[in-house]
Amino acid sequence: MSLEVRLIGNGNSADPIIHKKKTHPAGLVVYTEPYLDAVAKTVPMLSETNGVNANLNAAFIGTPDGIHNGTDTVLWTGSAISGTWDFASTTQAQAGTKSVDAIATVDNDEALFTRASTISTGDYTAITGFIYITAWPGSGTKEVTLRLRNGGINQGDELNLSNYMDTGTLGSWQAFAIPIEEFNAGTVDVDEFVVKTVDIGGGQAPNYYLDVLQFEEAGGDTFIIEPTPGTRFHITEITIVMADTTTDTSSTWNQILELAKLTNGINFILTTDNAIRFNGTFQQHVDFLTFPGMEASFDGNGTNASVQYTADLSAFPAVMSGKTKDNFRMIIADNLSGLLFFRVLVRGYEEIIK
């Protein structure tokens, strides 16, 4: 069913104007105005302690507090809350001869690591470790989660380990580094660390080993951008610029300029509406090239060279809202001081929330 509509003027300047071309049917002449009240912005990712410069030594230092290493040494006590765990498996080992074997675990199986006395999260900067994955199906929901406890009481948030490593890398040990602040626990005492296997939907549960789990005393840094309160920031482009002393104006696939493959990698995490929407860990040149829409360009003078990685998100911008405290973070836990220059710039437009 259709309705007939007529536009009738009243003899003043507000009358509708009809225009007709020879090649087009008659139509209204109208004026448009963008709905969004927005301004273009380019902002750098910032560290509270190091500003915009990310070419720093963020490797971990100090005395770590070991959680578990497969009982190669006496650390926290490992026990099964539920499921079948082997806390002294000799099948795989990143260091020493043993690791924690989670191959037989299924959905909601949990391992508990207990310390004889409490420690304060305020005395440490990160939790690090290594994971060896033999299977991580893409069907359903597969995950390994981590959380802190004190006397059986959860402290802060439960974190998905997949946000800090690559679930597609099978058959080799890979490092992960999680800043303590990611748990959102503040400064609290803890004496327990819980690992849980998640397997929802089709396919088998993740099969994996863990080794050299520990609290790091110092090191690591986080660079961040977040929208101003009362605004939304639409990210349309991410630009990563690095420079190094090298005669090459290219990069070998498994390094970045003259930097050898990073141990922990540069970890980018986008959080919107209290959920992680994107995470990626970049250890070498080829990792950047696997990001959709990423382009790399090199320049040099025979002594120094630079690389610029540019990700075009203009077709589908990532939108961060100040209302829900969204943010885009870059976590570094390697020694990048060999670079002459390293900065990350984010381009987009800031919208005033009406």
Secondary structure by P-SEA (a helix, b strand, c coil): cbbbbbbbbccccccbbbbbccccccccccccccccccccccccccccccccccccccccccccccccccccccccbbbbccccccccccccccccccbbbcccccccbbbbbbbcbbbbccccccccbbbbbccccccccccccccccccccccccccccccccccccccbbbbbbbbccccccccccccbbbbbbbbccccccccccccccccccbbbbbbbccccccbbbbbcbbbbbbbccccccccccccccccccccccbbbbbbccccccbbbbbccaaaaaacccbbbbbbbcccbbbbbbbbbccccccccccccccbbbbbbccccccccbbbbbbbbbbbccc
